């Protein structure tokens, strides 16, 4: 009887010791299966290099790095790799604008010529000279400025915006605030507003207003990063080089503020890691809080997400709040918020859902950036995988 008991006790002990080992492969297999699906999606869209990150309830729950930061120099993407955000930069610039609004240094409905001019001038569409151009117009893409106008010719802002110049070819014959037209240079001009108000280049102002308080190493030029060598080479959709890391690092950059010409930065030039982009989403998803720090007030975050119809000089319901797009075509019956960046073959996305506290961030340095219903197919595919796994 004693021997039988000892045999059963030994068997039970062995089972208890082996059970965790038997269970472990299932958990690993589940993560491995997700990783494999993510890698397949990156590969399917011929991604040169990328990173995808998800957060839930204020914490990052998933990260995966893929491919090459620099193929020629055998540098793989890591968590420290900085990617060019393309138009997701607009959202970052908007955060800086709204921080200055909170501080009482900038008014969304004041004539932007009052900030940009020295001396101040009246900024207006010459077709509608009595309506001032405002930051709210820029942030909702309702300014009536032409994207293919004088801004692309490196002309002075004061020559383009000053109503006295009466150059009508720089504007649509549309009442500012009444028509939505996506415009890259709106956020570029916002960057100039930040510079005019702070007296600092956009990178330095953004670091002081947003990046440093969040512990983020980001910039609007590689040489303003703590390690410029951490940036990617960008690639075309066929995998050939678009612009090398070394070329971008050597690009001319001045610390001197020039609000008449600095409008090339604010709309597409930000550099950030995938994890830090996700942290920006966490902050917005958590009503302006990041950890124990309040970066923006809940009221500011809510305003950025809200329709601006009937506010200031805006009279229509733009798809954008204040530099944040309201996205209804990712999850059926649900409104999400964020921004997409698409510049040649660079595709980046940040989307978040305040209800489920889910955040999705994706960055690439080149892929087949095809779209369906305005959203990149790669980002749509990866979003679906991570939403299904973590959002519920």
C-alpha positions, 0 to 999 in steps of 0.5 A, spaced: 500 500 500 505 504 501 509 503 495 503 504 491 502 511 494 509 513 493 508 511 486 502 515 485 505 521 489 511 520 484 507 520 478 503 526 480 509 530 482 512 528 475 505 531 472 505 537 476 512 539 473 511 537 466 504 541 465 507 548 465 512 545 459 506 542 456 502 548 456 508 553 454 508 551 447 501 553 446 502 560 449 508 561 444 505 558 438 499 563 439 504 569 439 508 566 434 502 565 429 501 572 430 508 574 429 508 570 422 501 573 420 504 580 421 511 578 417 507 575 412 503 582 411 509 586 411 512 581 405 506 581 401 506 588 400 514 588 399 516 592 405 523 594 405 523 595 413 517 597 418 515 596 425 508 595 428 506 597 435 499 596 439 497 598 446 491 597 450 489 600 456 495 605 456 500 600 455 504 597 449 502 590 448 505 588 442 511 590 438 514 587 431 520 590 427 521 587 420 526 588 415 532 593 413 533 600 416 539 600 411 540 594 406 546 596 403 550 597 410 546 590 413 542 594 418 536 591 420 530 595 423 530 595 431 526 598 436 531 604 436 530 605 429 527 612 427 522 613 421 520 619 417 512 619 419 510 623 412 503 626 413 503 623 420 507 629 422 501 633 421 498 630 427 505 632 431 505 639 429 498 640 431 499 637 438 505 643 438 499 648 436 494 646 441 499 646 447 501 653 445 493 654 445 493 652 452 498 656 454 494 662 451 500 664 446 496 662 440 488 663 438 485 658 433 481 664 430 486 670 430 488 672 423 495 668 422 498 674 419 498 677 426 503 672 428 507 671 421 508 678 419 513 683 422 510 688 421 503 684 422 499 683 416 492 681 414 492 674 411 486 672 407 484 669 400 483 675 395 476 672 393 474 673 400 478 679 403 474 680 409 475 673 412 481 672 416 485 666 414 486 662 421 489 656 424 483 653 425 482 653 417 489 650 416 487 644 421 481 642 418 483 643 411 479 648 409 483 654 408 482 655 400 489 655 399 492 651 393 497 645 394 500 646 388 500 654 388 506 659 390 508 654 396 511 649 392 516 655 389 519 657 395 516 663 395 515 667 402 509 666 406 508 674 406 507 674 399 502 668 398 498 670 404 498 677 405 491 680 402 494 686 399 498 682 394 492 680 391 495 674 387 489 669 386 492 663 383 494 661 390 487 660 392 481 657 390 475 661 389 472 658 395 470 661 401 475 659 407 471 654 412 466 652 407 470 647 403 474 641 405 480 640 400 486 636 403 492 641 403 499 639 405 502 646 406 497 647 412 501 644 417 507 647 414 504 654 415 502 651 422 509 649 423 511 657 422 506 659 427 509 655 432 516 658 430 513 665 430 510 664 437 516 661 440 522 664 437 525 657 436 525 652 430 520 647 430 524 641 432 526 645 438 519 647 440 516 640 439 522 638 443 520 643 449 512 642 448 511 635 447 517 630 446 521 632 452 515 631 457 513 624 454 521 622 454 521 621 446 527 622 442 524 625 435 525 631 431 523 634 424 530 633 421 535 627 423 541 632 425 536 634 431 535 627 434 540 624 439 543 619 434 542 621 427 545 615 425 538 611 427 534 613 421 532 609 415 534 609 408 528 610 404 526 605 398 521 605 392 516 600 392 520 595 388 526 595 393 531 600 390 533 606 394 529 612 394 534 617 399 539 614 403 541 615 410 547 619 409 544 624 404 539 626 409 544 626 415 548 631 410 542 635 408 543 642 410 539 645 416 539 651 419 537 653 427 535 660 425 528 661 425 525 664 418 517 664 418 517 666 411 520 659 408 520 654 414 513 651 411 516 645 408 517 641 415 511 641 419 507 637 414 511 631 413 518 631 416 518 628 423 522 622 425 520 618 430 520 610 432 514 606 432 514 605 439 514 613 440 509 614 435 504 609 439 506 613 445 503 619 442 497 615 441 496 612 448 497 620 450 491 622 446 487 615 447 488 617 455 485 624 455 492 627 454 495 623 460 502 619 459 503 615 465 503 620 471 504 626 466 499 631 463 501 633 456 495 636 454 488 637 457 482 633 456 478 638 453 484 640 448 484 632 446 476 632 445 477 639 441 482 636 436 477 630 435 471 634 434 467 637 428 469 644 428 463 646 424 460 652 427 466 654 430 470 660 428 470 661 421 469 654 419 462 652 416 462 645 414 463 638 417 470 637 415 473 629 416 478 632 420 478 635 427 484 639 429 489 635 425 486 629 427 482 625 422 476 622 424 476 615 421 470 611 420 472 606 415 477 601 419 472 598 424 464 597 422 460 602 426 466 605 430 469 612 429 477 611 430 482 617 430 489 619 428 492 620 421 495 616 415 502 618 412 503 617 405 509 619 401 511 616 395 512 609 398 513 611 405 506 608 409 505 610 416 499 610 420 497 612 427 490 610 429 486 610 436 480 608 439 478 612 446 472 607 447 477 600 447 483 604 449 486 601 443 492 604 439 495 602 433 502 605 430 505 602 424 511 605 420 515 603 414 521 606 410 518 603 403 513 598 401 507 597 396 503 603 398 496 601 395 490 604 398 483 601 399 478 606 401 483 611 402 487 607 407 493 603 405 492 596 404 498 594 408 496 598 414 489 596 414 491 588 414 496 589 420 490 593 424 485 588 423 490 583 426 492 587 432 485 589 433 482 582 433 487 580 438 488 586 443 482 591 442 476 586 445 
